[in-house]
């Protein structure tokens, strides 16, 4: 992993010498096409090598200071000891403080697709549960509980959305939020059951082979400075299912998916009763998603089509526990 003075690559600075260096073999030429996303820019590359073979690659660039080094570490450092981690292959990664970062990844568009528009299935849920458990295990209870200041930043970010959501929906949720905040602060002071989190595992951030539910590859760990990046590991699974899955699918498959995660995690000191307690709290924590959407006037209105659906699903899930 390159750091500090290493050069931040942008779409206009890609060249043959650099591609030859990072691929470890001479490159002759490349074709490129640009794409954009909410928080990054992408350059899709078709590189022809000296032996006549080709490589499909994707340069992802996040410029500025919105995100730190988390995604570079995700691909280059955090899971080095994990055999065959569920990650896309990364050929180069550079973080430059104050400037941003880039990743050069395999482009799997010809063989894989994300799950954003795919209805969930039990097999898919089980595959993600196994992948998450494998990624949680190396960092299991490896740090102290999050500092109070980290929780303060998180709640300060989402709290303004509570009255806005109440006004827009007519629901009374201020007391629900206050009760949950107190419960979460108590539980998150205890490091049991905690690990390094992905934090945003929605269908857009999961790849599967076309026509199959597994194996899965997990993408895009891009926490904001107020995001909780280390905490109850089961929250990754709750966030993956509750705001994004239809209510019927979540109600039917949450328990087998949760059991698969727990079995794969294989932490004997973390029993099933503790998993269920943390699951219930983590399901309620999913309310932070619509609250955060409503914490800013522009997203409260523009993203209402999404957060209203998420809110309905989360309330249904909390009623069921």
DAZICOR-V962172 format. One record per residue. PHI is phi in whole degrees, 0 to 359 (NA if undefined). OMEGA is omega in radians with two decimals (NA if undefined). Layout:
BEGIN
PHI,OMEGA / PHI,OMEGA
END
This chain:
BEGIN
NA,-3.11 / 265,-3.00 / 214,2.98 / 56,-3.03 / 285,3.14 / 302,-3.01 / 279,3.03 / 280,3.12 / 276,3.03 / 236,-3.08 / 307,-3.10 / 272,-3.14 / 246,3.07 / 287,3.11 / 216,-3.08 / 296,-3.12 / 299,3.14 / 294,3.13 / 298,3.09 / 298,-3.12 / 295,-3.04 / 284,3.10 / 275,3.11 / 73,3.13 / 203,-3.08 / 297,3.04 / 253,-3.10 / 264,-3.08 / 197,3.08 / 208,2.97 / 250,-3.05 / 222,3.01 / 219,-3.04 / 266,3.03 / 222,3.09 / 230,3.08 / 224,-3.06 / 300,-2.99 / 237,-3.05 / 202,2.97 / 243,-3.06 / 228,3.03 / 234,3.08 / 273,-3.02 / 237,2.94 / 244,-3.01 / 256,3.05 / 263,-3.10 / 265,-3.07 / 298,-3.13 / 276,3.11 / 94,3.12 / 281,3.14 / 233,3.07 / 233,3.01 / 261,-3.05 / 229,3.09 / 224,3.03 / 266,3.08 / 254,-3.09 / 233,3.02 / 242,-3.12 / 264,3.13 / 98,-3.02 / 245,-3.14 / 298,-3.12 / 240,3.06 / 269,-3.02 / 268,-2.98 / 305,-3.06 / 287,3.03 / 297,3.11 / 296,3.14 / 304,-3.09 / 270,-2.95 / 243,-2.97 / 223,-2.90 / 292,-3.06 / 234,-3.12 / 300,-3.11 / 274,-3.10 / 264,3.14 / 292,3.10 / 47,3.12 / 297,-3.09 / 281,-3.09 / 234,2.99 / 291,-3.14 / 296,-3.14 / 248,-3.12 / 265,-3.13 / 199,3.13 / 210,-3.13 / 223,3.00 / 246,3.10 / 241,-3.11 / 306,3.13 / 83,-3.09 / 244,-3.13 / 129,-3.11 / 208,2.99 / 226,3.03 / 228,2.98 / 249,-3.01 / 243,2.92 / 301,3.04 / 262,-3.05 / 258,-3.03 / 300,-3.10 / 284,-3.05 / 243,-3.05 / 231,2.99 / 214,3.09 / 279,-3.02 / 258,-3.06 / 303,-3.06 / 255,3.14 / 264,3.06 / 295,-3.13 / 292,3.02 / 228,3.11 / 297,-3.13 / 299,3.10 / 296,3.11 / 300,3.13 / 294,3.13 / 295,3.11 / 292,3.10 / 302,3.12 / 295,-3.13 / 297,3.13 / 297,-3.13 / 298,3.12 / 295,3.14 / 277,3.06 / 286,-3.00 / 301,-3.09 / 296,-3.10 / 250,-3.04 / 297,3.10 / 50,-3.07 / 268,-3.11 / 225,2.97 / 293,3.03 / 299,3.14 / 304,3.12 / 293,3.09 / 303,-3.14 / 298,3.10 / 293,3.08 / 294,3.11 / 300,3.14 / 300,-3.13 / 297,-3.09 / 291,3.09 / 296,3.13 / 287,-3.01 / 264,-3.07 / 303,3.13 / 299,3.14 / 282,-3.07 / 295,3.14 / 295,3.12 / 295,3.13 / 296,3.10 / 299,-3.14 / 296,-3.05 / 282,-3.07 / 244,-3.05 / 79,3.12 / 275,3.08 / 261,-3.04 / 236,-3.10 / 298,3.14 / 291,3.07 / 300,3.14 / 297,-3.11 / 297,3.13 / 296,3.14 / 294,3.14 / 301,3.13 / 297,-3.13 / 294,-3.13 / 293,3.12 / 297,3.10 / 296,-3.07 / 291,-3.08 / 283,2.99 / 276,-3.11 / 253,-3.03 / 285,3.12 / 299,3.05 / 77,-3.07 / 256,3.10 / 201,3.00 / 293,-3.04 / 257,2.91 / 283,2.98 / 95,-3.09 / 213,-3.04 / 271,3.00 / 261,-3.04 / 300,3.11 / 293,-3.08 / 255,3.07 / 233,3.04 / 253,2.96 / 226,3.04 / 300,3.10 / 300,3.13 / 84,-3.12 / 220,3.12 / 263,-3.08 / 203,-0.04 / 284,-3.12 / 258,3.00 / 236,-3.03 / 253,-2.98 / 244,2.75 / 56,2.96 / 268,-3.06 / 230,-3.11 / 288,2.97 / 282,-3.10 / 290,3.10 / 261,-3.11 / 289,3.05 / 271,-3.02 / 261,3.08 / 221,-3.10 / 177,-3.10 / 302,-3.04 / 297,-3.08 / 294,3.10 / 297,3.07 / 304,-3.11 / 286,3.10 / 298,3.14 / 296,3.13 / 300,-3.04 / 260,-2.84 / 297,-3.11 / 285,-2.92 / 249,-3.09 / 264,3.02 / 305,-3.03 / 304,-3.09 / 295,3.14 / 296,-3.13 / 295,3.14 / 297,-3.08 / 284,-2.92 / 245,-3.10 / 301,-3.08 / 294,3.12 / 298,3.09 / 294,3.12 / 296,3.11 / 294,3.12 / 295,3.09 / 301,-3.10 / 295,-3.14 / 294,-3.14 / 289,3.11 / 300,3.03 / 55,3.06 / 247,-2.99 / 298,-3.13 / 277,-3.14 / 248,-2.97 / 278,-3.04 / 296,3.12 / 298,3.10 / 292,3.09 / 302,-3.11 / 296,3.10 / 299,-3.13 / 290,3.09 / 297,-3.13 / 300,3.11 / 295,-3.10 / 290,3.05 / 298,3.10 / 295,3.12 / 296,3.10 / 298,3.04 / 300,3.10 / 298,-3.11 / 295,3.10 / 294,3.08 / 299,-3.13 / 292,3.06 / 303,-3.07 / 275,-3.11 / 284,3.13 / 231,-3.06 / 305,-3.06 / 292,-3.13 / 275,3.10 / 303,-3.14 / 274,-3.03 / 295,-3.07 / 256,-3.12 / 301,3.13 / 303,-3.13 / 268,-3.00 / 291,3.07 / 294,3.07 / 295,3.12 / 300,-3.14 / 300,3.12 / 300,-3.12 / 292,-3.12 / 293,3.12 / 297,3.08 / 297,3.14 / 292,3.13 / 292,3.10 / 294,-3.10 / 274,-3.13 / 240,NA
END
